[in-house]
Amino acid sequence: MSRSAHPAGPRHADVLAELHPLNPPTDPGAIDPSIWPASVNRVEGVLRIGGRSVTELTAEHGSPVFLLDEDDLRGRARSYAQAFANADVFYAGKAFLCTAVARWIADEGLGLDVCSGGELAVASAAGFPPERIAMHGNNKSSIELRRALEAGVGLIILDSFDEIDRLATLADSLGRQQDVLVRVTVGVEAHTHEFIATAHEDQKFGFSLRGGVAADAVRRVLASPALRLAGLHSHIGSQIFDLDGFQVAAARLVDFAVALRDEHGIEVERLDLGGGLGIAYVAGDDPHSPKEIGERLLDIVARASRAAGLNVPRIAVEPGRAIVGPSTMTVYEIGTVKSIELDGGARRLYVSVDGGMSDNIRTALYDADYTCTLANRTSTAEPVVARVVGKHCESGDIVVRDTWLPADTRPGDLLAIAATGAYCHSMASNYNHVPRPAVVAVQDGVATVIVRRETEDDLLRLDPGSGRQ
């Protein structure tokens, strides 16, 4: 798959025939190391992660369950820290955040990007250094901004004129000056799914370069003694493999920085190029390594700045999916298997698991693709076209739209889905009053619950009529 043509959403719906979505695998039980957590392997047919078998882990922690390879996550965070040694890396907590992950991220020397009061609360509970926190959000409330100021958050990314005024008033009332970045909409649309492309003009984020809107935002920041312009921010999309979009975005930010220097006599200190760096979900996905990304983005900004006669600003990036996404897999138990006859005599195996869109909404929301495999055994049965679906009362409750599974797939088998660390648990819901799964970190044979499984009692405690408060 070309790096320049990978949308986060469907890649086969309009290309491959509905009844023949993929080529049959040569080895249905094979584990592609570019897709699965680093420690995943098979021993006597059973998947293992972090030195533990998934059959043991599901027996202990239930199903479905998110199994996270701690060393994998830490290693990816470390790789980004090394690749951007002369820059800043903020882990995007929206991908997945809990106190354990926040502490690991802090240990590996990264900053943390939060985008709500809840994410800030998790960071604070974890003891994350507040000066290494950057706060995002297109509609931060006065309460959230006050909490960020009182916590001593290092950076606040400004997203609207209302927010500039709101933050300036709050910071002044607290007698402090807050470092801020102005989020600029640079008009670059990355190769990504329409719903998660965030730098084109017609969207809710940031200040457009068009019509001088971003320039007006900077003027308003500079006019407030309670705010200090620490730099500019841009974000061009998600699940990006092609780095050319960053080159265009950086060039436009540098041009804007030149205009600010000429008008105000200031040098922009920092350019934050955002996140959106892609990972491998299926065979053929070919993401860049952190080293490649670091070298390319640092060079892009340096060349553009020198050509414009600017001091080279410090750059920042915000990987979230790229750090946590590949570190985690979801394991489900299969409950029912149906062989459905389709038009023309073809058949599809419908494999229903004990979770679904409540723990992974991405397939329904973005037509996202995933890789899956039987986790409790291998099989020599012929592979057949299959669709993995959830237990919810929605026809769109699909986990893996098109895949191949052994013809003898049966109830009670365990099914593992790769690369579910990002935007699965963090976007989970209680649809149909289904409790959310646990997240279990595994390292050197030791399994630790880092987010406990919800129970029906948890759900009923929110209902005043249940008597469970």
C-alpha positions, 0 to 999 in steps of 0.5 A, spaced: 500 500 500 502 506 498 504 511 503 500 516 499 494 513 498 492 510 505 485 513 508 483 511 515 477 509 512 474 504 507 480 502 501 476 496 498 469 498 498 469 501 491 474 497 489 474 489 490 467 485 489 463 485 495 463 477 495 471 477 494 474 482 499 481 479 500 485 474 497 486 468 501 491 468 506 497 463 505 497 462 513 491 464 517 495 463 523 501 468 521 502 474 526 505 480 522 510 483 527 508 490 523 501 489 526 501 486 532 504 488 539 511 486 539 511 481 544 505 477 541 507 470 538 504 463 538 506 457 542 503 450 541 497 454 537 495 459 542 497 467 542 501 469 547 503 477 549 508 479 554 510 472 556 502 470 558 497 466 554 491 469 552 487 463 554 490 464 561 489 472 561 481 471 559 480 466 564 483 471 569 480 477 567 474 476 562 472 477 555 472 481 552 479 484 554 484 489 551 491 486 552 497 491 552 504 490 551 507 495 556 514 494 553 511 495 546 508 502 548 514 504 552 519 502 547 515 506 542 514 512 546 522 512 547 523 511 540 519 518 539 523 521 544 530 519 541 527 521 534 525 528 536 531 529 541 532 536 540 524 537 539 518 536 544 513 530 543 507 530 547 503 524 547 496 525 545 492 522 551 485 522 547 488 516 543 488 512 550 489 515 557 489 512 564 494 513 570 498 508 568 499 510 561 500 517 563 506 515 568 509 511 563 509 517 558 512 521 563 518 516 565 520 516 558 520 523 557 514 525 553 509 531 554 502 530 555 497 533 550 490 533 554 483 536 551 478 536 556 478 537 564 477 529 565 484 528 561 487 533 565 484 530 572 487 523 569 494 527 568 493 530 575 492 524 579 498 520 575 502 526 578 504 528 571 509 534 571 504 540 569 509 544 565 509 538 560 502 538 559 499 542 553 491 543 553 487 542 547 480 543 545 475 547 541 470 549 546 474 549 553 470 551 558 471 557 563 472 551 569 477 547 565 481 553 563 481 555 570 483 548 572 489 548 567 491 555 570 491 553 577 494 546 575 500 550 572 499 547 565 505 549 560 501 550 554 494 552 552 492 551 545 487 557 543 482 555 538 477 561 538 477 568 539 472 567 545 477 562 548 482 568 547 478 573 551 476 567 556 483 565 558 486 572 558 480 574 563 482 568 568 489 568 567 489 576 569 484 574 575 489 569 578 495 574 577 499 569 572 501 569 565 500 563 561 504 561 555 499 559 549 499 556 542 495 559 536 492 553 532 492 555 525 488 552 520 493 552 514 488 549 509 492 542 508 488 536 507 492 530 508 490 523 505 485 521 510 478 519 511 473 525 510 471 525 517 477 526 521 481 531 516 482 537 520 486 542 516 481 544 511 477 550 512 470 548 513 471 545 520 471 547 527 478 547 529 483 553 529 484 560 526 484 560 518 490 563 514 484 566 509 482 573 510 487 574 516 483 571 521 489 567 524 493 574 524 487 577 528 488 572 533 495 573 534 494 580 535 489 579 540 494 574 544 499 580 544 495 585 546 493 581 553 499 582 558 496 575 561 498 571 555 504 570 552 505 567 545 509 561 545 508 559 538 503 556 532 500 550 532 497 546 526 494 539 525 492 536 518 489 530 519 489 522 522 492 516 520 497 519 515 502 516 511 505 521 506 509 526 510 508 531 504 502 534 507 507 536 513 511 539 508 506 544 505 503 545 512 510 547 515 511 552 509 505 555 510 506 556 518 513 559 516 510 564 511 505 566 517 511 567 522 515 571 517 508 576 516 508 576 524 516 578 524 515 583 519 508 586 523 510 585 530 518 584 530 517 577 534 520 571 532 516 565 533 519 560 538 515 554 537 511 550 531 507 544 533 505 540 527 500 536 531 499 528 530 495 524 526 501 519 524 499 512 521 500 505 524 499 499 520 492 496 521 492 491 515 498 487 511 500 492 506 500 498 510 507 502 511 508 507 516 514 511 517 519 509 523 519 515 528 526 516 526 524 517 519 519 522 521 523 525 526 529 526 521 524 529 515 520 533 519 526 537 523 529 538 516 522 540 513 522 546 518 529 547 518 529 548 511 523 552 510 525 557 516 532 558 513 530 560 506 525 565 509 531 568 514 528 566 520 531 563 526 529 555 526 523 554 531 523 549 536 518 544 533 513 539 537 509 533 535 503 529 538 503 522 536 498 518 540 495 512 535 503 511 533 505 510 540 499 506 543 495 503 537 500 497 535 501 496 543 494 493 544 490 487 542 483 486 543 481 478 545 473 476 544 470 470 545 466 467 539 458 466 541 455 464 535 457 462 528 452 463 522 454 461 514 449 465 510 448 464 503 448 470 498 446 472 491 450 467 486 451 462 491 457 465 495 457 464 502 459 468 508 461 466 515 458 471 520 462 470 527 459 474 533 463 476 539 461 478 546 463 485 544 463 490 538 461 497 537 461 499 544 468 497 545 470 499 538 466 504 534 471 505 529 469 500 524 462 503 524 464 510 524 470 510 519 469 503 516 476 502 519 480 495 517 483 491 522 487 484 522 484 478 526 486 471 528 484 465 532 487 466 539 486 460 542 488 455 537 491 454 529 487 450 524 488 447 518 481 448 515 480 451 509 479 459 510 472 462 508 470 469 507 468 472 514 465 478 517 466 479 525 460 482 528 458 484 535 452 483 540 449 490 539 442 491 536 445 494 530 446 492 523 452 496 523 455 493 529 461 490 525 468 489 528 472 486 522 468 487 515 472 483 511 476 477 513 478 470 512 477 465 518 478 457 518 471 454 516 471 450 523 471 457 527 466 455 532 463 458 539 468 458 545 474 460 540 477 466 542 478 471 537 484 477 537 484 483 533 490 487 532 492 494 533 486 496 538 490 501 543 488 507 540 481 510 539 477 503 542 477 504 549 477 511 549 471 512 545 467 506 548 460 506 550 455 503 554 450 502 548 445 496 550 448 497 557 454 493 556 459 494 561 466 496 558 472 491 558 478 491 562 485 494 560 490 489 562 498 491 561 502 485 560 510 485 562 515 479 563 509 474 564 506 479 569 499 482 568 496 488 571 489 491 570 490 498 569 483 500 567 478 495 571 472 492 567 466 495 568 460 492 572 452 492 571 453 495 578 457 501 576 452 502 571 446 502 576 450 506 581 448 512 575 441 511 576 438 514 582 432 509 581 436 503 582 437 503 589 445 502 588 448 509 590 
